[in-house]
Amino acid sequence: MADIRIITGKNIIPEFSTVLKLLGCRGREQSQDEIKEQFDMLLPKLRIYLNPKAALALTPASEELKRISGQDKIMYVALTLGKGTDTLCKSCFQRGDAFSGLLVSLMADASLFAFESQVQEHVKRMCREEGFGISKRLFIPEDLPVEMMKTACDAVEAKRTLGISLTSAYMMNPEKSMCYVLAVTEDASVFQAGHNCSRCGNQECLIRPRTVTLTLLDKQGKREIPCAPGTLVADILNEHGISFLKPCGGLGKCGKCRVKLTGGELQVTRADENCLTTEELQAGIRLGCQAKIWDNVTVSMEEDESEKAQILGSFTGKEFHIEGENCRESEDISYGAAVDIGTTTLAFSLMGLESKKVLHSYACMNPQREFGLDVMSRIQGANQGNGKALRELIQKELQRGIQVLLTERKIPSQKLKKIVFSGNTTMFHLLRGYSCKNLGAAPFTPVSLSEEMLSSREALGEETIKARVFLPPGASAFIGADIISGLFACRWQEKKEISLFLDLGTNGEMALGNCDSFFTASTAVGPAFEGGNITFGTGSVKGAVSHARYTKGKLEIDTIMEGAPAGICGTGLIEITAELLKAGIIDFSGRLSEEYFETGFPVAEKENGEIIRLFQKDIRELQLAKGAVRAGIEVLLKKMGIGYGDVKQVYLSGGFGFYLPREKAAYIGLLPEELLEKMTGVGNTSLKGAEDCLMKEDAGEILNKIAAGAKGISLAKEPGFQEFYLKFMDFPVKERK
């Protein structure tokens, strides 16, 4: 039996500098002072949970170990901090404090390193007492097979002495544990028991003292960017002002943030395996939000589809005519700018305040999308310490967009007198630098919903533009200024007949009623209507499949701007589904026929020969979205005690609503067929409402009246919502055509 020695750690204190190194790029959201403050707060509790113990066993070497080490004796070492640190870390995550959970985990790692140094001193003392030395430290799996972990744990009787067990995959439990093997020599002057980073196989260790280079190849040429090992490709690109889209917020679920490896190595992650084909992996495609840089690498970026995106401006239909349109542009001596700050896009209008005409427009993508495409991803990003970065991104893009309007019309900035921003509650919170902590969890309490009149410095962070900036009021966390402005654009304050307003995106905001009384609600739709979470989904870009017809056993498609097929956008998803439903290839429950259940239905072929397919999971995403929207409509009708016949007008707001194929949307049950003839696509009413604010002296009063009159309801708490939701997830049962 081996001679086992037990060591108990004393006064283990993690070094803050080590924790900072381990934190790496994950801590860039916080300042060092903020991290130190959190570190100091957590340290006393961590030390209570620490139970550091180690076990050493000196044994004869097996034949294999003799061959590898060149020595006759081996010392096995195992050490642990106990289960307490795992428990403390888990409790932080369970209460939603992700950063504290991460910090506790890294403080435990640093504590394990500190304890390992104490163990080294015990080994050195043991060597002096016994008259031997240590010739080398053997690494697993570089020097020894991974199975040697079990040998080491068995040698020190780790289960009995330390409470350590191994899983079938050779993972140690408790997590904050380690074991290693030392080669014992008779030369007492040699002591090589310390950790050697250059020989360690843990390439992900942020303690490694070196810098690596990411070489980026894109349309601007070749750029070399130095970074710390372990940095995510997406993070290093965004840090250097290179827009890199992370549609799912960096969770590795959507498979859209792709880079192509052309030199060096990027490890294939589980997310890569889940989202990419074998052929794509072999071609070097990786997900930028998951790919960590450990050595010098060269990558190329796929074309940014946002540059080709179609962005809808404000509606100019008859019902929304602004008085004074016959004024000549030459009469304008002052100007105003209206901006819709959308989650995905920014739309700008330049207006002559005398002519009351839209003189110029401009649109671009919201740069905050690098933190995720949906509102919840932005809220999460702000709550994880990225609030300042999110604010600066939007302020700079707003400054640039307004300057584009002025420059292209050759208008001096001093002639711009008014600016009106419209946007949802989260976008306004991020613009104003407000805390988003209470926007991400019930009861969803905003910092402010009030209208604001600001200076350009307060709103944009600079004073180059001297115009006053107006932010309209919102009604709730989910019915923001964009919806109030949209209702204003639809002349809601004048409506006597019952109307339904729908704004469909990643959330479905809706209002039902008239100027005397109306209810509002919001339901989480998910990104399916914008191509998100769809296997071959894409935004409204050139080449996106937007229309479909199934004739003579074949699916015929149209693409945006007649481009080569690139993916499926929201309208295309609805049309393809409706056509396959009519053909019986999809049944009422949403199930694809057996022929296509595993492989997906072929939609079109890309230029590179890849087949765009509609998969079973894509249909489920659409069902979840349509079920939520339709259930919301039904609950509002029930709340008001009315039927479809009582609704006289339906406004479909936003880009998706404007291009929505209404008949097919009704065919799949997204919209009630009974309301089809009453529907009008009204475009970007948020922007139109902002434009109207510039024109009407009493706009603020009207907006506040609309916001105050909104009776918000929580759909999840309303009786019947779940029943409606489940009912309308299925497709209507109809005869095939």
C-alpha positions in Angstrom: 0.0 0.0 0.0 1.3 3.5 -0.9 2.3 5.9 1.8 -0.4 8.6 1.5 0.1 12.0 3.0 -2.8 14.5 3.6 -2.2 18.2 3.4 -4.7 20.8 4.6 -4.5 24.2 3.0 -4.2 27.3 5.2 -5.0 31.0 4.6 -5.8 30.4 0.9 -6.3 33.8 -0.7 -6.8 34.2 -4.5 -4.7 36.9 -6.1 -6.7 39.6 -7.7 -4.2 39.9 -10.6 -4.7 36.2 -11.4 -8.5 36.6 -11.4 -8.2 39.6 -13.8 -6.1 37.5 -16.2 -8.5 34.6 -16.0 -11.4 37.0 -16.6 -9.8 38.2 -19.8 -12.1 39.6 -22.5 -15.2 38.5 -20.4 -14.5 41.4 -18.1 -14.1 44.2 -20.6 -17.6 45.5 -19.8 -16.6 46.4 -16.2 -13.8 48.7 -15.1 -11.0 47.2 -12.9 -12.3 49.2 -9.9 -15.8 47.7 -10.3 -14.3 44.2 -10.6 -12.2 44.8 -7.5 -15.2 46.0 -5.5 -17.1 42.9 -6.4 -14.0 40.7 -5.7 -13.7 42.2 -2.2 -17.3 41.7 -1.5 -17.3 38.0 -2.5 -13.9 37.1 -0.9 -15.1 36.6 2.7 -17.9 34.4 1.6 -15.6 32.4 -0.7 -13.1 31.8 2.1 -15.9 30.3 4.3 -16.7 27.8 1.5 -13.1 26.8 0.9 -12.0 23.4 2.2 -8.6 22.9 0.6 -7.1 19.4 1.0 -4.4 17.5 -1.0 -3.2 13.9 -0.9 0.3 12.7 -2.0 1.3 9.1 -2.7 4.8 7.9 -3.4 4.8 4.6 -5.3 7.0 2.4 -7.6 6.6 3.4 -11.2 4.8 1.0 -13.6 6.7 -0.2 -16.7 4.9 2.4 -18.8 5.8 5.2 -16.4 9.4 4.1 -16.2 9.6 4.3 -19.9 8.0 7.8 -20.0 9.7 9.3 -17.0 13.0 7.5 -16.9 12.6 7.0 -13.1 11.7 4.1 -10.8 9.5 6.1 -8.5 6.4 8.2 -9.1 4.6 10.7 -6.9 0.8 11.1 -7.5 -0.7 14.4 -6.4 -4.4 15.2 -6.1 -5.9 18.4 -4.5 -9.3 20.0 -4.2 -11.1 23.0 -2.8 -14.1 20.9 -1.8 -17.7 21.1 -2.9 -18.4 24.5 -1.2 -17.1 26.6 -4.1 -19.2 24.7 -6.6 -22.3 25.4 -4.4 -21.5 29.1 -4.0 -21.0 29.5 -7.7 -24.2 27.7 -8.5 -26.2 29.8 -6.1 -25.0 33.0 -7.8 -26.2 31.8 -11.2 -29.5 30.5 -9.8 -30.4 34.0 -8.5 -29.6 35.5 -11.9 -26.3 37.1 -10.9 -24.2 35.7 -13.8 -21.2 38.0 -13.3 -20.9 37.1 -9.6 -21.1 33.5 -10.6 -18.4 33.9 -13.1 -16.2 35.8 -10.7 -16.7 33.2 -7.9 -15.6 30.5 -10.3 -12.5 32.4 -11.4 -11.7 33.3 -7.8 -11.9 29.6 -7.0 -9.5 28.8 -9.9 -7.1 31.4 -8.5 -7.5 29.8 -5.0 -6.7 26.4 -6.5 -3.5 27.8 -8.0 -2.6 29.4 -4.7 -3.2 26.1 -2.9 -1.2 24.2 -5.5 1.8 26.5 -4.6 1.4 25.5 -0.9 1.3 21.8 -2.0 4.6 22.4 -3.9 6.2 23.6 -0.7 5.1 20.5 1.1 6.5 18.3 -1.8 9.8 20.3 -1.6 10.0 19.7 2.2 9.2 16.0 1.7 12.1 15.8 -0.9 14.5 17.3 1.6 13.4 15.0 4.4 13.6 11.8 2.2 16.7 12.8 0.2 15.2 12.7 -3.4 14.3 15.2 -6.0 11.7 15.8 -8.8 12.9 15.5 -12.3 9.8 16.5 -14.2 6.1 17.0 -14.0 4.1 14.8 -16.3 1.1 16.3 -18.1 -2.1 14.6 -19.0 -2.8 14.1 -21.9 0.4 15.5 -23.4 2.8 13.0 -21.6 0.3 10.5 -20.2 -3.0 9.0 -21.4 -6.1 10.5 -19.8 -6.8 7.2 -18.1 -3.8 8.1 -15.9 -6.2 10.4 -13.9 -8.0 7.4 -12.5 -4.6 5.8 -11.7 -3.6 8.9 -9.8 -6.9 9.2 -8.0 -6.8 5.5 -7.0 -3.2 5.8 -5.8 -4.1 8.6 -3.3 -7.5 7.0 -2.6 -9.1 10.3 -3.6 -12.7 9.3 -2.9 -11.8 8.5 0.8 -9.2 11.0 1.5 -10.5 14.0 -0.5 -14.0 13.3 -1.6 -13.0 13.4 -5.2 -14.7 11.3 -7.8 -14.3 10.9 -11.6 -17.0 10.8 -14.2 -16.8 8.4 -17.1 -15.4 11.3 -19.2 -12.6 11.8 -16.6 -14.0 15.0 -15.3 -13.3 15.7 -11.6 -16.0 16.3 -9.0 -15.8 18.7 -7.2 -15.0 20.8 -10.2 -12.2 22.8 -8.5 -9.9 19.9 -8.2 -6.8 18.7 -10.0 -4.3 15.8 -10.1 -0.9 15.3 -11.7 2.1 13.0 -11.7 5.7 13.8 -10.6 8.8 11.8 -11.7 11.0 11.1 -8.6 14.8 11.2 -9.0 17.6 10.2 -6.6 19.3 13.6 -7.3 18.1 15.7 -4.4 19.3 18.9 -6.0 16.7 18.7 -8.8 13.2 20.1 -8.2 11.1 20.5 -11.4 7.6 20.1 -9.9 6.2 23.4 -10.9 3.7 24.1 -13.7 5.3 24.9 -17.1 2.9 26.9 -19.3 4.9 26.2 -22.4 4.3 22.4 -22.0 0.7 22.6 -20.8 -2.0 21.4 -23.2 -4.6 23.8 -21.8 -4.5 26.2 -24.7 -7.5 28.0 -23.3 -5.7 29.1 -20.1 -5.7 32.9 -20.0 -2.7 32.9 -17.6 -0.5 32.2 -20.6 1.8 35.3 -21.0 1.6 36.0 -24.7 -0.2 37.9 -27.5 -1.6 36.3 -30.6 -2.6 37.9 -34.0 -5.9 37.8 -35.8 -5.4 38.5 -39.5 -8.7 39.6 -41.1 -9.3 39.5 -44.9 -12.3 41.4 -46.1 -13.3 43.9 -48.7 -11.0 46.5 -47.1 -8.0 44.3 -47.5 -5.8 42.7 -44.9 -5.7 43.8 -41.3 -3.6 42.4 -38.5 -5.2 42.7 -35.0 -3.2 41.7 -31.8 -5.3 40.2 -29.0 -5.0 38.1 -25.9 -5.2 34.3 -26.2 -8.7 33.1 -25.6 -10.4 36.2 -27.1 -13.5 35.5 -29.2 -13.3 36.4 -32.9 -16.6 38.3 -32.7 -15.4 40.3 -29.6 -12.0 41.3 -31.1 -13.6 42.4 -34.3 -16.3 44.5 -32.6 -13.7 46.0 -30.2 -11.8 47.3 -33.3 -14.8 48.9 -34.9 -15.5 46.1 -37.3 -19.3 45.4 -37.3 -19.8 41.7 -36.7 -23.4 40.5 -36.4 -24.4 38.1 -33.6 -28.1 37.5 -34.3 -28.7 35.3 -31.2 -26.6 37.5 -28.9 -23.5 35.3 -29.0 -25.3 32.1 -27.7 -24.1 30.0 -30.7 -27.7 29.0 -31.6 -28.5 30.7 -34.9 -25.4 29.7 -36.9 -25.3 33.1 -38.7 -22.1 34.8 -37.5 -19.7 32.9 -39.7 -16.1 33.4 -40.5 -13.9 31.3 -42.8 -10.6 30.1 -41.4 -7.8 30.4 -44.1 -4.8 30.1 -41.9 -4.0 28.7 -38.4 -6.5 26.8 -36.3 -9.8 27.5 -34.7 -11.1 24.7 -32.6 -14.5 23.2 -33.7 -16.9 23.9 -30.9 -20.1 22.0 -30.0 -22.1 25.0 -31.4 -20.2 24.7 -34.7 -21.1 21.0 -34.9 -24.8 21.8 -34.1 -25.1 24.6 -36.6 -22.7 23.8 -39.5 -22.5 20.9 -41.9 -19.6 18.5 -42.1 -18.7 20.1 -45.5 -18.7 23.6 -44.0 -16.5 22.6 -41.1 -14.1 21.0 -43.5 -14.1 24.2 -45.5 -13.0 26.1 -42.4 -16.3 27.8 -41.5 -16.6 28.6 -37.8 -19.1 30.6 -35.7 -17.4 33.9 -34.8 -19.3 34.2 -31.5 -17.9 30.9 -30.3 -14.4 30.8 -31.9 -11.6 31.5 -29.5 -8.2 32.6 -30.7 -5.3 30.7 -29.1 -2.7 31.1 -31.8 -2.1 33.3 -34.8 -5.0 32.8 -37.2 -6.3 34.3 -40.5 -10.0 34.5 -41.2 -12.2 36.0 -43.9 -15.6 37.5 -43.3 -18.7 36.6 -45.3 -20.4 39.6 -46.9 -22.4 41.7 -44.5 -26.0 41.2 -45.7 -27.1 44.3 -43.8 -25.5 46.4 -46.5 -28.0 45.0 -49.0 -31.1 45.1 -46.7 -34.3 46.8 -47.7 -35.3 49.3 -45.1 -38.8 50.7 -45.2 -39.3 54.5 -44.8 -42.4 56.2 -43.6 -45.8 55.7 -45.2 -47.1 58.4 -47.5 -50.6 57.2 -48.2 -53.6 59.5 -48.5 -54.9 58.9 -45.0 -51.6 60.2 -43.6 -51.2 63.3 -45.7 -49.7 66.3 -43.9 -51.3 69.6 -44.5 -49.1 72.2 -46.3 -47.6 69.7 -48.8 -48.1 72.3 -51.6 -45.5 74.7 -50.1 -42.4 75.1 -52.1 -39.1 73.7 -50.8 -37.5 77.1 -51.3 -39.6 78.5 -48.5 -37.8 76.4 -46.0 -35.5 78.4 -43.7 -35.3 75.8 -41.0 -35.4 72.0 -40.8 -36.2 69.1 -38.6 -35.0 65.5 -38.5 -37.2 62.5 -37.5 -35.6 59.2 -36.6 -37.0 55.8 -35.9 -34.6 54.0 -33.6 -35.6 50.4 -34.4 -34.0 47.3 -32.8 -32.7 46.2 -36.2 -32.7 49.4 -38.4 -32.5 53.2 -38.1 -34.6 55.2 -40.4 -34.0 59.0 -40.9 -36.1 61.8 -42.5 -35.2 65.4 -43.1 -38.2 67.7 -43.2 -38.6 71.3 -44.2 -40.4 73.0 -41.3 -42.0 75.6 -43.6 -42.9 73.3 -46.5 -43.9 70.5 -44.2 -42.3 68.0 -46.7 -39.9 65.1 -46.4 -36.9 66.4 -48.3 -34.5 63.5 -47.9 -34.3 60.1 -46.2 -31.6 57.7 -45.1 -31.5 54.3 -43.5 -28.9 52.0 -42.0 -28.6 49.1 -39.6 -28.6 49.6 -35.8 -25.0 49.0 -34.8 -26.2 47.6 -31.4 -27.0 44.4 -33.2 -23.5 43.2 -32.5 -24.9 42.5 -29.0 -27.8 40.5 -30.4 -30.7 41.1 -32.8 -33.6 41.1 -30.2 -34.5 43.4 -27.4 -33.8 40.8 -24.6 -30.2 40.3 -25.9 -29.6 44.0 -25.7 -31.1 44.1 -22.2 -28.9 41.2 -21.2 -25.8 42.9 -22.7 -26.5 46.2 -20.8 -27.0 44.3 -17.6 -23.7 42.5 -18.1 -21.8 45.8 -18.2 -22.1 46.8 -21.8 -24.6 49.6 -21.3 -22.0 52.3 -22.0 -20.8 50.6 -25.2 -24.4 50.2 -26.4 -25.1 53.8 -25.7 -22.0 55.1 -27.5 -22.7 52.9 -30.5 -26.2 54.3 -31.0 -25.2 57.9 -30.3 -22.4 57.8 -32.9 -24.7 56.2 -35.5 -27.4 58.8 -34.9 -24.9 61.6 -35.2 -23.6 60.1 -38.5 -27.1 59.6 -39.9 -28.3 63.1 -39.2 -25.1 64.4 -40.7 -25.7 62.4 -43.9 -29.1 64.0 -44.2 -27.7 67.5 -43.9 -24.6 66.9 -46.1 -26.4 65.3 -48.9 -28.9 68.2 -49.0 -26.1 70.8 -48.4 -27.9 72.2 -45.4 -25.8 73.9 -42.7 -26.1 72.2 -39.3 -27.2 75.4 -37.6 -30.4 75.4 -39.7 -31.5 72.1 -38.1 -33.8 73.2 -35.3 -35.7 70.1 -34.1 -35.0 66.4 -33.9 -37.6 63.8 -32.9 -36.6 60.3 -32.0 -39.0 57.4 -31.8 -38.2 54.0 -30.5 -39.2 51.2 -28.1 -38.7 51.5 -24.4 -35.5 49.5 -24.4 -34.0 51.5 -27.3 -34.7 54.7 -25.3 -33.2 53.3 -22.1 -30.0 52.4 -24.0 -29.9 55.8 -25.7 -30.3 57.6 -22.4 -27.9 55.4 -20.4 -30.7 54.2 -18.1 -30.4 51.0 -16.2 -32.1 48.0 -18.0 -32.0 45.9 -14.9 -35.8 46.0 -14.3 -36.6 45.7 -18.0 -35.5 42.0 -18.2 -37.6 40.5 -15.5 -41.1 40.8 -14.0 -42.7 43.2 -13.2 -40.7 44.9 -16.1 -40.5 48.4 -14.6 -38.9 51.1 -16.8 -36.8 53.9 -15.3 -38.9 56.4 -17.2 -41.7 56.5 -19.8 -42.1 60.3 -19.8 -41.5 62.5 -22.8 -38.2 64.3 -22.7 -36.8 67.5 -24.3 -33.1 67.3 -24.5 -30.1 69.2 -25.7 -28.0 67.5 -28.4 -25.2 66.9 -25.8 -27.7 65.1 -23.6 -29.1 63.0 -26.4 -26.1 62.5 -28.7 -23.1 63.1 -26.5 -21.9 66.0 -28.6 -22.8 69.6 -29.5 -22.0 69.9 -33.2 -25.7 69.8 -33.9 -27.5 72.5 -31.8 -31.0 71.3 -32.4 -33.4 70.4 -29.5 -34.2 66.7 -29.3 -37.7 65.4 -28.4 -38.4 61.9 -27.1 -42.1 61.0 -27.2 -43.7 59.2 -24.2 -44.2 55.5 -23.9 -47.0 53.5 -22.1 -45.1 50.5 -20.7 -42.0 48.4 -20.9 -43.4 46.8 -24.1 -45.6 49.6 -25.5 -43.0 52.2 -26.1 -42.8 55.6 -27.9 -42.6 53.8 -31.2 -46.1 52.4 -30.7 -47.5 55.6 -29.3 -46.0 57.5 -32.3 -47.4 54.9 -34.6 -50.9 55.4 -33.2 -50.4 59.1 -33.5 -49.5 58.6 -37.2 -52.7 56.6 -37.7 -54.7 59.4 -36.2 -55.8 57.2 -33.3 -56.8 60.3 -31.3 -59.5 60.9 -33.9 -60.8 57.3 -34.3 -64.4 56.7 -33.2 -64.7 53.3 -34.9 -63.0 50.3 -33.4 -59.5 49.7 -34.9 -56.8 47.2 -34.5 -53.1 48.2 -34.7 -50.5 45.5 -35.2 -46.7 45.9 -35.2 -45.0 42.6 -35.8 -41.4 41.9 -35.3 -39.5 40.0 -32.6 -42.3 41.2 -30.4 -45.9 41.6 -31.4 -47.3 44.9 -30.2 -51.0 45.5 -30.6 -53.7 48.0 -29.7 -57.5 47.5 -30.0 -60.1 50.2 -29.5 -60.7 53.8 -30.4 -60.0 57.3 -29.1 -62.2 56.9 -26.1 -60.9 53.6 -24.9 -58.3 51.0 -26.0 -56.3 48.1 -24.8 -52.6 47.4 -25.6 -50.6 44.2 -25.3 -47.3 42.8 -26.3 -46.4 39.2 -26.9 -43.0 37.6 -27.4 -42.9 36.5 -31.1 -39.3 35.5 -31.5 -37.2 36.4 -34.5 -38.9 34.0 -37.0 -40.6 36.9 -38.9 -37.2 38.4 -39.5 -35.5 35.2 -40.5 -34.1 34.5 -37.1 -33.8 30.9 -35.7 -34.6 29.6 -39.2 -32.0 27.2 -40.5 -31.6 29.1 -43.8 -33.2 32.3 -42.5 -32.1 35.7 -43.5 -33.3 39.3 -43.3 -34.9 41.3 -46.2 -31.8 41.3 -48.3 -31.1 40.8 -52.0 -31.6 37.2 -52.8 -33.9 36.4 -49.9 -36.8 34.1 -50.9 -39.8 36.3 -50.4 -42.6 34.7 -52.4 -43.5 31.1 -53.4 -46.0 29.1 -55.4 -46.4 25.4 -55.5 -47.6 24.3 -58.9 -47.4 21.0 -60.7 -45.5 19.3 -57.9 -42.8 22.0 -57.9 -42.1 25.0 -55.7 -41.5 28.2 -57.6 -39.9 31.1 -55.8 -39.2 34.9 -56.1 -36.3 36.6 -54.4 -35.8 40.2 -53.3 -34.3 42.3 -56.1 -34.2 39.1 -58.2 -31.0 38.2 -56.6 -29.5 34.7 -56.5 -31.2 32.7 -53.7 -29.5 33.5 -50.4 -31.9 32.4 -47.7 -35.5 32.7 -46.5 -36.9 35.9 -45.1 -40.0 36.3 -43.0 -42.5 36.7 -45.8 -40.9 33.9 -47.7 -41.3 31.6 -44.7 -45.0 32.4 -44.5 -45.6 31.9 -48.3 -43.6 28.6 -48.5 -45.4 27.2 -45.4 -48.8 28.2 -46.8 -48.0 26.6 -50.2 -46.8 23.3 -48.6 -49.8 23.3 -46.4 -52.1 23.6 -49.4 -50.3 20.8 -51.1 -50.6 18.5 -48.1 -46.8 18.3 -47.6 -47.4 19.9 -44.2 -50.3 18.8 -42.1 -52.5 20.8 -39.8 -50.3 20.0 -36.8 -47.2 21.4 -38.7 -45.6 18.1 -39.4 -43.7 17.7 -42.6 -44.5 14.6 -44.6 -42.2 11.6 -44.1 -40.3 12.2 -47.3 -39.0 15.5 -46.0 -39.2 15.1 -42.2 -35.5 14.3 -41.8 -33.9 16.1 -44.7 -36.2 19.2 -45.0 -38.1 20.4 -48.0 -35.8 21.8 -50.8 -36.7 25.4 -51.6 -33.9 26.7 -53.9 -30.3 26.3 -54.8 -27.6 28.9 -53.9 -24.9 30.0 -56.3 -22.5 27.7 -54.6 -24.7 24.7 -55.1 -25.9 24.5 -51.5 -29.7 23.6 -51.2 -31.8 26.0 -49.2 -34.2 23.8 -47.2 -37.2 24.3 -44.9 -36.8 22.0 -41.9 -39.3 20.7 -39.3 -37.8 23.0 -36.6 -38.3 26.0 -38.9 -42.0 25.3 -39.2 -42.2 24.9 -35.4 -40.6 28.4 -35.0 -43.3 29.9 -37.3 -46.0 28.1 -35.3 -44.7 29.5 -32.0 -44.7 33.0 -33.5 -48.1 32.9 -35.2 -49.7 31.2 -32.1 -48.5 34.1 -29.9 -49.7 36.8 -32.3 -53.1 35.3 -32.9 -53.6 34.5 -29.2 -52.9 38.1 -28.4 -55.5 39.3 -30.9 -58.1 36.9 -29.6 -57.5 38.0 -26.0 -57.9 41.7 -26.9 -61.2 41.0 -28.6 -62.4 39.0 -25.6 -61.2 41.8 -23.3 -63.3 44.3 -25.1 -66.2 41.9 -25.5 -66.4 42.3 -29.3 -66.1 40.2 -32.4 -64.4 40.5 -35.7 -67.4 42.3 -37.2 -67.0 45.1 -34.7 -63.4 45.9 -36.0 -63.6 48.5 -38.8 -59.9 49.0 -39.6 -56.7 47.0 -39.2 -53.3 48.7 -39.4 -50.3 46.5 -40.2 -47.3 48.5 -39.1 -43.6 48.0 -39.8 -41.7 46.5 -42.7 -42.9 43.0 -42.1 -46.5 44.2 -41.8 -46.2 46.3 -45.0 -44.9 43.4 -47.1 -46.9 40.7 -45.3 -48.7 38.4 -47.8 -52.1 38.8 -46.0 -54.1 36.1 -47.7 -51.4 33.5 -47.0 -50.9 34.9 -43.5 -54.7 34.3 -42.9 -54.4 30.9 -44.6 -51.9 29.6 -42.0 -53.9 31.3 -39.2 -51.6 34.1 -38.3 -54.3 36.7 -39.0 -58.1 36.2 -38.9 -59.6 35.7 -42.3 -62.6 37.8 -41.2 -60.4 40.9 -41.0 -58.6 40.5 -44.4 -60.6 43.1 -46.2 -60.1 45.6 -43.5 -56.3 45.5 -43.4 -53.9 48.3 -44.5 -50.1 48.1 -44.6 -49.1 51.4 -43.1 -45.3 51.0 -43.2 -43.0 52.6 -40.6 -45.6 54.4 -38.5 -43.0 55.0 -35.8 -41.0 57.2 -38.2 -44.2 58.8 -39.6 -45.3 59.7 -36.1 -41.9 61.3 -35.5 -42.3 63.3 -38.7 -45.8 64.4 -37.6 -44.3 65.5 -34.3 -42.2 68.0 -36.2 -45.2 69.5 -37.9 -47.8 69.8 -35.1 -47.5 72.3 -32.3 -49.7 70.2 -30.1 -48.0 66.9 -30.8 -46.7 66.5 -27.3 -50.1 67.0 -25.8 -51.7 64.5 -28.1 -49.0 61.9 -27.6 -49.3 62.1 -23.8 -53.1 61.7 -24.1 -52.7 58.6 -26.2 -50.1 57.1 -23.9 -52.2 57.9 -20.8 -55.2 56.2 -22.4 -53.5 53.0 -23.1 -54.8 50.2 -20.9 -52.0 47.7 -20.9 -52.7 44.1 -20.2 -50.4 41.2 -19.5 -51.4 38.5 -21.9 -49.8 35.7 -19.9 -52.0 36.5 -17.0 -55.2 36.8 -19.0 -57.7 33.8 -18.8 -57.7 32.0 -22.1 -54.4 33.1 -23.5 -52.7 29.7 -23.1 -55.7 28.0 -24.6 -55.7 30.4 -27.6 -51.9 30.0 -27.9 -52.1 26.2 -28.1 -55.1 26.3 -30.5 -53.5 28.7 -33.0 -50.2 27.0 -33.0 -51.9 24.4 -35.3 -52.8 25.3 -38.8 -56.4 25.7 -39.8 -57.9 22.5 -41.3 -59.0 23.3 -44.8 -59.6 21.6 -48.1 -56.6 21.4 -50.4 -56.8 23.5 -53.5 
